[in-house]
């Protein structure tokens, strides 16, 4: 029958168009890729760290990678050119030579002068440091079509931030040594011991933030006998730090009145509050600082993200402190650089397996494509700004990295 024939052909057409398996592009995994990695000598903020130890370089070279190290780049971390050379690295004698590498592995963000050495197609892995990020640096990376990753945004498989965690552990462990130094009489401090002795009231330490820095700083303060007070707006963080440390101590959400009263009696204030969604939070106002004790100390470890104290200004290892309202301020962004050898080893332990994994994936781009935890570090990709926080800071347009990567398949 004609009607039956028509229905049959219609059903066949529907089946062919909708029900049959359709062809689809499948990402083909590339073979192992050898990298050319450059380790420049840091030139800003008296930075002493380097991204890879000589042992890590030897491991990478043994896996077929090429590594260039700018002369004296490891000296601040007590690693010599000879050690890197014996590990298989090529020692180069100018920035121009080291920036010929395909992957530039740095600690501090590149300066405007260093950005001149970049070329299209290179990959940069370094800190971003939102607190004093300038639009000229972002524009230069976009113009050069560099794929740039901020190591403070790179996550691990379980959502942690391994580099931030490692550097926070170091900063938290180091901060009480800094506090002890600047409380001393010969540094113009209050002339008190950090901690407590028999018959003398203990030092009062206020810690703003309850993350990793706070955890390690609080542990050090408690072990010395100091009295600590921890503030954070996340109750789960306050519960976690008390549970982790196994001590009873004062905790509070960040309430202006309560915080202000605690600051009046504090000997040391540690700012350890992370910026949320790229926005710094000044929870300590200028008025609060003006009411603190004479010669008391503020150490703002959040300064690389803009700081959490209104009176904070970036300082350096050469000139680490300044006074405002007779309160000593220590606002060095790269505190971990004080213990550069330890910090370099910690960084190297994270970077080395990541580089080897990217090599197995077939390249940095393939690594970004395959792993969202690594993708989260990308803020510029081939001439496109891909980080919303950076775009918001400078009122720039950004593109979703996942859409850009999907378009490349």
C-alpha positions, 0 to 999 in steps of 0.5 A: 500500500502506498501509505504503508510504504510512506510510513516505512520510509519515514521511520527509516529516515528518522532512524538514520538521522537520530538513532544510528550512532553518529560520528564524533571527533575524538581527542587523540592522545599525543606521544610523550613530549620533550620540553625545553625549560628555562629557569631565569634569575629572579630580579624583583623583591630580593627573591632568593628562590628558584623553581627546581633544585639540581636533583630535580633538573637531573631527573628531568634531563634523564627523562629527555628534557632540556633545561637552561639555567641563567647563571647565579639563578640558584645562588639565593637558595644555595645552589651553584651553577656547578651543581646545575651544570653537573645535573645536566642543565645548560648554564646561560649568561643572559636573560635573552638566552634563558627566555628562548625556552618553550616553558619559563618557570619562575617564582615572581611574576615577570617584570615589564622588562622581562616580558619583552623577552617573551614570544608567541607560543611560550608557556609561563608558570609563575606567581600572579600576585593579584595584590599588585598586579598591573594591567600592563603585565596582562596586556603584554602577555595577551599581546605576546600570545603567551599561555600563562599559569598562576601557580597559586591557582593550580589545584590538585586532584582533590581540590587543594592548592599544593603550592599555596599550601606548601608556601603557607606552611613555610610562612606560618612556621616562619612568621613567629621567628619574624615576630620574635625578632621585631618584638625585641628591644634592638629592633625598636619593638616592645622589648618582650619575649614571644611567649611566656615565662613564670610570673610574666603575662604571656604575649598576646597574638591575634591571628586573622584567618584560620587557614594553613598559615594560621595553623602553622603560626598558631602552633608555633605561638602556642609551643612558645607559650603565647596567648592566641586569638584567631578570627575568621568568618568561616566557622568550619575553619575555626573548628578545624584549626582547634581540632587540628591543634588540639588546644583550647584558645579563643576563636571568633568570627570577624566582628568589628567591635570584638576584633577592635577590642582584641587589637587594643591589647595585642602585642602581635597581629598576623594577617593571614586572610586569603582574598576571595574571588580575587578581592582583598578584604581590609578587615582591620581599619586605620582607626583600629590600628591607631588604637593599638599599643605603641611598638606593637607589631603587624605582620600582613602575610596577605599583602601579595593579594592586597592585604587585610590591614588598611595601613599595610603597604608592600615592603621588601627584604631590604626594607621590611618594616615601616611605622604608622601610628607607632605600630611596626608593620612588616609587609613582605610578600615573599616571606618564604624567600627568607628560607629559600633553600627549604622553599625551593625544595618544596616547590621543586617537589610539586613542579617536577611531577607536574612537568613529567605528567604534562610530558606524558600527556603530550604537552602543556596544552594537552595537560590543560585540556586533560586536567581541570585542576591544572586548567584552573591555573591558566589566566591567559591563553593564546591572546585571550584573558581567561580568568574572571577575577583578573578581568573584573579587576581591570574591567577587561573581557575574558573568555571561558578557558573550557570553551576555548579548549573545546573549540580546538578539538 
